[in-house]
């Protein structure tokens, strides 16, 4: 099992698909990495040599922000908005949708399970 950026990537999958298991690498970046290193798209992770795994690891470390660093950066951006007390920061703080979605009927993912209100029956 290959370990890249602190993540055990699955061995039976194609390299492009397996790289997407790393937080911060999607389909496009995975394709870009394999293309840059000259790894064929139909190649499986268990068919990679140790040198190729090291090449992939070094390419990701050099060019991309992934896993812990990316999560930390995202959390710091949200914390900055909350400290500024701007509109987006207040929405984050209250646990409401941040990007202008309606909250009258939807937004259950952000708001949580519906709470019954006493005396609302008709």
C-alpha positions in Angstrom: 0.0 0.0 0.0 1.5 3.3 -1.1 1.5 6.2 1.4 1.5 9.7 -0.2 1.0 12.9 1.8 0.1 11.0 4.9 -2.7 9.0 3.2 -2.7 5.3 2.4 -3.9 5.2 -1.2 -5.8 2.1 -2.4 -3.5 -0.3 -4.4 -6.0 -1.9 -6.8 -7.2 1.4 -8.3 -5.8 3.3 -11.2 -3.2 5.9 -10.2 -5.4 8.9 -11.3 -8.3 7.6 -9.2 -6.2 6.7 -6.2 -4.6 10.2 -6.0 -8.1 11.7 -5.5 -8.2 10.0 -2.1 -5.8 12.8 -1.0 -7.6 15.9 0.3 -6.9 18.7 -2.1 -6.3 16.6 -5.2 -9.3 16.1 -7.5 -9.6 14.6 -11.0 -7.9 17.5 -12.9 -4.9 17.7 -10.5 -4.5 13.9 -10.5 -4.5 13.9 -14.3 -2.0 16.8 -14.3 0.4 15.0 -11.9 0.4 11.7 -13.9 0.8 13.6 -17.2 3.7 15.6 -15.9 5.5 12.5 -14.6 4.7 10.4 -17.7 2.7 7.7 -15.9 0.1 6.1 -18.2 -3.5 6.6 -17.2 -4.4 2.8 -17.2 -1.6 2.0 -14.7 -2.6 0.7 -11.3 -1.0 1.7 -8.0 0.3 -1.8 -7.3 2.2 -1.7 -10.6 4.1 1.5 -9.7 7.8 1.2 -8.9 9.2 2.7 -5.7 10.9 5.4 -7.7 7.6 6.4 -9.3 5.9 6.6 -5.9 8.7 8.8 -4.6 8.4 11.0 -7.8 4.6 11.4 -7.2 5.2 12.2 -3.5 7.9 14.8 -4.3 5.7 16.4 -7.1 2.8 16.8 -4.7 4.9 18.2 -1.9 6.5 20.7 -4.2 3.5 22.0 -6.1 0.3 21.5 -4.1 -1.2 22.3 -0.8 -2.8 19.1 0.5 -4.2 17.4 3.6 -3.3 19.0 6.9 -2.0 22.3 5.5 -5.0 22.8 3.3 -7.4 22.0 6.1 -5.5 24.4 8.4 -5.6 27.1 5.7 -9.3 26.7 5.2 -10.0 26.8 8.9 -7.9 29.9 9.3 -9.8 31.7 6.5 -13.1 30.9 8.2 -11.7 32.0 11.6 -10.5 35.3 10.0 -14.0 36.0 8.7 -15.5 35.3 12.1 -13.0 37.6 13.8 -13.8 40.4 11.4 -17.5 40.0 12.2 -18.3 40.5 8.5 -21.6 39.1 7.1 -20.0 35.8 6.0 -18.3 35.5 9.4 -21.5 36.0 11.3 -23.3 33.3 9.1 -20.4 30.9 9.9 -20.7 31.7 13.6 -24.5 31.1 13.6 -24.2 27.9 11.6 -26.4 29.3 8.7 -25.8 29.1 4.9 -23.0 31.5 3.9 -23.6 31.9 0.2 -27.1 33.5 0.0 -29.3 30.4 0.0 -32.8 30.6 1.3 -33.4 29.5 4.9 -37.1 29.7 5.2 -37.8 26.1 4.0 -34.4 24.5 3.3 -30.9 24.7 4.7 -31.4 21.6 6.9 -27.8 20.5 6.4 -26.4 23.7 8.0 -29.2 24.3 10.5 -29.5 20.8 11.8 -32.5 18.7 12.6 -35.8 20.6 12.7 -36.9 21.7 16.1 -40.6 21.7 16.9 -42.1 25.1 18.0 -44.8 24.9 20.7 -48.2 26.3 19.8 -47.7 26.2 16.1 -50.6 23.8 15.4 -53.7 25.0 13.5 
